[in-house]
């Protein structure tokens, strides 16, 4: 079971690193949220609570910006009433 949690941690690490290679900010945020989620699970298992806090904050920030971006795009696409 120990190897399973190590794999979860490495998946999180790889996803966070990959997210930094994205040219699209949206892709960066989505991949980073996924990586932070995996890293959070690993940190909980390892009782690394400072890392849990950091990853939860990163997920919240990225999700906030993704929702804001989605709402802005949605409002731009809809025709304006005259």
C-alpha positions as CSV (number, residue, x, y, z in Angstrom):
1,X,0.0,0.0,0.0
2,X,3.0,2.3,0.6
3,X,3.9,2.2,-3.1
4,X,0.3,3.2,-4.0
5,X,0.6,6.4,-2.0
6,X,4.0,7.1,-3.4
7,X,2.6,6.8,-6.9
8,X,-0.2,9.2,-6.0
9,X,2.4,11.7,-4.8
10,X,4.5,11.4,-7.9
11,X,1.4,11.8,-10.1
12,X,0.7,15.1,-8.3
13,X,4.2,16.2,-8.7
14,X,4.3,15.4,-12.4
15,X,1.0,17.2,-13.0
16,X,2.1,20.3,-11.2
17,X,5.3,20.4,-13.2
18,X,3.5,19.8,-16.4
19,X,1.1,22.6,-15.6
20,X,4.0,25.0,-15.5
21,X,4.8,24.1,-19.1
22,X,1.4,25.1,-20.5
23,X,1.1,28.2,-22.7
24,X,-2.6,28.4,-22.0
25,X,-3.4,29.8,-18.6
26,X,-6.7,27.8,-18.5
27,X,-4.9,24.5,-19.2
28,X,-2.3,25.5,-16.6
29,X,-5.0,26.1,-14.0
30,X,-6.9,22.9,-14.7
31,X,-3.8,20.6,-14.7
32,X,-2.5,22.4,-11.6
33,X,-5.8,21.8,-9.8
34,X,-5.5,18.1,-10.6
35,X,-1.9,17.9,-9.5
36,X,-2.6,19.8,-6.3
37,X,-5.5,17.4,-5.6
38,X,-3.2,14.3,-5.9
39,X,-0.6,16.1,-3.8
40,X,-3.1,16.9,-1.2
41,X,-4.1,13.3,-0.8
42,X,-0.5,12.2,-0.6
43,X,0.2,15.0,2.0
44,X,-2.8,13.9,4.1
45,X,-1.5,10.3,4.1
46,X,2.0,11.5,5.1
47,X,0.6,13.9,7.8
48,X,2.2,16.9,6.0
49,X,-0.4,19.4,7.0
50,X,1.6,22.5,5.8
51,X,1.6,20.9,2.3
52,X,-2.1,20.2,2.6
53,X,-2.8,23.8,3.4
54,X,-0.7,25.0,0.5
55,X,-2.3,22.7,-2.0
56,X,-5.9,23.5,-0.8
57,X,-5.1,27.2,-1.2
58,X,-3.7,26.6,-4.7
59,X,-6.8,24.6,-5.7
60,X,-9.1,27.4,-4.4
61,X,-7.2,30.1,-6.2
62,X,-7.1,28.2,-9.5
63,X,-10.8,27.2,-9.3
64,X,-11.7,30.8,-8.4
65,X,-9.9,32.1,-11.5
66,X,-11.3,29.3,-13.7
67,X,-14.9,30.1,-12.7
68,X,-14.3,33.9,-13.2
69,X,-12.8,33.2,-16.6
70,X,-15.8,30.9,-17.5
71,X,-18.3,33.6,-16.4
72,X,-16.5,36.3,-18.4
73,X,-16.4,34.2,-21.6
74,X,-20.0,33.2,-21.1
75,X,-21.1,36.9,-20.8
76,X,-19.0,37.8,-23.8
77,X,-20.7,35.2,-26.0
78,X,-24.3,36.1,-25.2
79,X,-25.8,38.8,-27.3
80,X,-26.4,42.1,-25.5
81,X,-30.0,43.3,-25.2
82,X,-30.7,46.6,-26.7
